[in-house]
């Protein structure tokens, strides 16, 4: 475990994970993607775990940048500055490979051009198998599966 001070609060992160996070931090600084997909069953702790990771990358992360609709996501991306994190919770509808509406296309287009902004984008959805393969395979820096261990969440 690694102790990290975030805004005066001590938080503990897995050492293996933080080594990888530091590599991603450097990649984003060099204008590579900082796009993550977080999946798992409903209720297993995806959102809470993701918010903790967003805070690791961006100590200024706040609930204003935790969004639930395509329109909120687009607005958050346009307002965000380099180094900030955005969590798009319940993003599965817009990421489905069959999503053809205008807003879904706009989100996908934005995700293909996102690296210039140097953001950390976390897409949270329970089902990865319906996600557009290009977004999942070629744009994502990491795929994280959050699961429960018995009745404990967030592993």
N, C-alpha and C positions, 0 to 999 in steps of 0.2 A: 504494500500500500504506500501511496505517496500522499503526503500532506500538502495541500494547496491552499493558500490564503486568497480568498475571493471577497473583495470589499470588506475586509476585516473579519470574515467568518472562515474558520478552518473547515475545509472539506477534504474528504479522503477519496482518492481515485486509485484504481488498480494500476500497478506499475507497468505491466505489459501494455495496457491500453494507453497510458499517458505517453509511452515511448512512440507509439503509432500516432497519437494525436500531435505530438511535436513534429513529426515528419509531415503531417498534413498541414500544420500551421505554416511550415516553411514552404510547402507547395503552393498554398494560397498566397503567401507573400510574393511568390514568383509568378503569380497570375495563372495558376492551375486551378481546377475546380475544387470547391469545398462542399460538394453535394453528397449528402448521406441519405440512405433509406433505412428507416427503422421499422421493423415489422414484428408481428407476434399476435397471439390471440387477444381478443378483447378482454380487458381487465387485468392483463399480466404486468402492467406497469410501464408501458411504452412511453407515455407522455411524461411521466415524472422522471424517468431515466433520461429521456431526451433533453428535458429542460436542464437537468444537471450537467449534461455534456455541453449544451449551449452556453452555460455559465462558465465552463472551463475555457472555452474559446473566446468568449465575450463577456467580461465582468459587468458590462452595462446592459446585458440582456434583461428585458422586462416583458411583462405580459402583453404589451402593445405589439410586440413582434412575435407573439404566438397567435397564429391566424387559423381560421377554419373554413374560409371560402376562397375561391379563385380570385375574386375581386380584392379581398383583404390582402392576399398574397402579393398580387401585382402591385398594390399600393405600398406595401411594406418594402418590397424590393426596390422600388423607385425612390423611396425615402431613405433607405439604409445607406450608411457610409462604410468605407473599407474597414474590415475587421469585425463587423457586426454579424450577429447570428439571427436567423429567422427560423422559427419552427412552424411548419405547416401541418397541423394535426388533422387527421381524418382526410387525407389527401387522395385516397384511393379513387374517387370518382373521376377526378380530373386526369389521373395518371393512367387510367385504363387504356389499353391499346385501341379500343373501339370508341373512345370519347371523341366525338366529332364536332361538338358545338364550338362556337367562336371563342368563348372564354377559355375552354380547355386548350384549344390550339394556341391561344395567346400565352398561356402559362407554359406550355411545352416550348414554344419559340423563345420565351424569356429564359428558360432553363438552359437552352442551347447556347445562349449568349452571356451567361451570368458571370463567367470567370473574370471578366474585366473589372467587375465591381469588388472583387476580393471579399466575398461574403461566405459565411458558413450557413448552408441551407440544409435543414433537416426535414425530410418528408416522412411523415408518420402514417402508416397504413397497415391494416391487419393482413391483407392479401397481396403478396408480391407477384403472384403468377399471372395476374391480369394487367400488370404494368407494361406499358410500351417498351419493347425490348431495347430499342436504341437508348432510351432514357436510363434504363436499368443497367445495361451492360457497358455502354460507352460514356455516359456522363457521370455516373456515380463514383465517388472516391471510396465509398465503403457501404456495405450492406450489413446491418446489425440486427440480429434476432434477439428480442427480449422475451424471456419466458419466466414462468413461475416454477418454483421448486416446492411442490406440495401446495401449501397455502401461503407461501411467501412470494411476493412479487418482485419484479425488477432485476432478474439475473440476466 
